[in-house]
Amino acid sequence: MTATLERTTIRAVPRPVHTGRMRYLVAAGCIAICTVTLLPLLYSVLASVKPTAEAAATPPTYFPHGFSLDSYRRLWDYQEGLLTYLGNSFGTALLTIVFTLLLTVPAGYALARFPIPGKELIFVVLLLSLIVPYQALLTPMFLMFATIHLTNSLIGLAVLHTAIQLPFSLYILRNSFAAVPRELEEAAVVDGAGSLQTLVRVFIPPTVPAIVTVTLFAFITSWNEFLGALVMMSSSEKFTLPVILATARTETSLGGTDWGMLQAGVTISVIPCVLVYLLLQRYYMAGLMSGAVK
């Protein structure tokens, strides 16, 4: 038996040739996607530091022949000042995050754990609002907000952004709460914890990635939203950054587009989104997958 084993030769399993080729194809595809995504951002940054004459030149130059911060200076002093519009955007985004979490965390917990009659139907009905474009609801919402004096108000705009974000946030949190092991909930009940204590001490800690994901999406949705802010706001001191950029692009002496100032505004508006995403990236990926597998 020993001699037979010694004479036995172990042959290595040949590695499929297509595996190595597929790896290079995937890498090439990723590089192509990154290039297509990053090139417009790079062009915006380069265009924002061009001298005014070069930024308006036709045909445009892709790389600046000179360096100038005049576009940022003009944007800084534009109308009420850049800090005013940044403050409006940040304030609206923070209010949107607070309103979204206050509504979706208890709602997701209740739909995931409480024996509510017809809760699956309720959940589906709430998700159906995803198929209705919010632009179709702007007119009735504006009329309603005008009645209760919430137009031209950051709070009213934050309520509108919260309504846009609610269905997706509820979907993420409800699935995350449902994925928490039931044994943890039963142990908390045995120890005498109430519903609120169980939510705070048992359910929120393991679902932090999902909550961070909802926070990230609420921030980006509010920060970039344009049409609702344009409809709801009537005074320039209440405008958010996307609205003021739309008005700033036609502020040349002949009614043309001030490309330098516009690209400076685009560059500034991208920075908070990138920073927030980089800071919360590890929670973001875990939050999207939470609840997918039990």
Secondary structure in CASP SS format (residue, H / E / C, confidence):
PFRMAT SS
TARGET T0000
AUTHOR 0000-0000-0000
METHOD secondary structure of the structure
MODEL  1
M C 1.00
T H 1.00
A H 1.00
T H 1.00
L H 1.00
E H 1.00
R H 1.00
T C 1.00
T C 1.00
I C 1.00
R C 1.00
A C 1.00
V C 1.00
P C 1.00
R C 1.00
P C 1.00
V H 1.00
H H 1.00
T H 1.00
G H 1.00
R H 1.00
M H 1.00
R H 1.00
Y H 1.00
L H 1.00
V H 1.00
A H 1.00
A H 1.00
G H 1.00
C H 1.00
I H 1.00
A H 1.00
I H 1.00
C H 1.00
T H 1.00
V H 1.00
T H 1.00
L H 1.00
L H 1.00
P H 1.00
L H 1.00
L H 1.00
Y H 1.00
S H 1.00
V H 1.00
L H 1.00
A H 1.00
S H 1.00
V C 1.00
K C 1.00
P C 1.00
T H 1.00
A H 1.00
E H 1.00
A H 1.00
A C 1.00
A C 1.00
T C 1.00
P C 1.00
P C 1.00
T C 1.00
Y C 1.00
F C 1.00
P C 1.00
H C 1.00
G C 1.00
F C 1.00
S C 1.00
L C 1.00
D H 1.00
S H 1.00
Y H 1.00
R H 1.00
R H 1.00
L H 1.00
W H 1.00
D C 1.00
Y C 1.00
Q C 1.00
E C 1.00
G C 1.00
L H 1.00
L H 1.00
T H 1.00
Y H 1.00
L H 1.00
G H 1.00
N H 1.00
S H 1.00
F H 1.00
G H 1.00
T H 1.00
A H 1.00
L H 1.00
L H 1.00
T H 1.00
I H 1.00
V H 1.00
F H 1.00
T H 1.00
L H 1.00
L H 1.00
L H 1.00
T H 1.00
V H 1.00
P H 1.00
A H 1.00
G H 1.00
Y H 1.00
A H 1.00
L H 1.00
A H 1.00
R H 1.00
F C 1.00
P C 1.00
I C 1.00
P C 1.00
G C 1.00
K H 1.00
E H 1.00
L H 1.00
I H 1.00
F H 1.00
V H 1.00
V H 1.00
L H 1.00
L H 1.00
L H 1.00
S H 1.00
L H 1.00
I H 1.00
V C 1.00
P C 1.00
Y H 1.00
Q H 1.00
A H 1.00
L H 1.00
L H 1.00
T H 1.00
P H 1.00
M H 1.00
F H 1.00
L H 1.00
M H 1.00
F H 1.00
A H 1.00
T H 1.00
I C 1.00
H C 1.00
L C 1.00
T C 1.00
N C 1.00
S C 1.00
L H 1.00
I H 1.00
G H 1.00
L H 1.00
A H 1.00
V H 1.00
L H 1.00
H H 1.00
T H 1.00
A H 1.00
I H 1.00
Q H 1.00
L H 1.00
P H 1.00
F H 1.00
S H 1.00
L H 1.00
Y H 1.00
I H 1.00
L H 1.00
R H 1.00
N H 1.00
S H 1.00
F H 1.00
A H 1.00
A C 1.00
V C 1.00
P C 1.00
R H 1.00
E H 1.00
L H 1.00
E H 1.00
E H 1.00
A H 1.00
A H 1.00
V H 1.00
V H 1.00
D C 1.00
G C 1.00
A C 1.00
G C 1.00
S H 1.00
L H 1.00
Q H 1.00
T H 1.00
L H 1.00
V H 1.00
R H 1.00
V H 1.00
F H 1.00
I C 1.00
P H 1.00
P H 1.00
T H 1.00
V H 1.00
P H 1.00
A H 1.00
I H 1.00
V H 1.00
T H 1.00
V H 1.00
T H 1.00
L H 1.00
F H 1.00
A H 1.00
F H 1.00
I H 1.00
T H 1.00
S H 1.00
W H 1.00
N H 1.00
E C 1.00
F C 1.00
L H 1.00
G H 1.00
A H 1.00
L H 1.00
V H 1.00
M H 1.00
M C 1.00
S C 1.00
S C 1.00
S H 1.00
E H 1.00
K H 1.00
F C 1.00
T C 1.00
L H 1.00
P H 1.00
V H 1.00
I H 1.00
L H 1.00
A H 1.00
T H 1.00
A H 1.00
R C 1.00
T C 1.00
E C 1.00
T C 1.00
S C 1.00
L C 1.00
G C 1.00
G C 1.00
T C 1.00
D C 1.00
W H 1.00
G H 1.00
M H 1.00
L H 1.00
Q H 1.00
A H 1.00
G H 1.00
V H 1.00
T H 1.00
I H 1.00
S H 1.00
V H 1.00
I H 1.00
P H 1.00
C H 1.00
V H 1.00
L H 1.00
V H 1.00
Y H 1.00
L H 1.00
L H 1.00
L C 1.00
Q H 1.00
R H 1.00
Y H 1.00
Y H 1.00
M H 1.00
A H 1.00
G H 1.00
L H 1.00
M H 1.00
S C 1.00
G C 1.00
A C 1.00
V C 1.00
K C 1.00
END
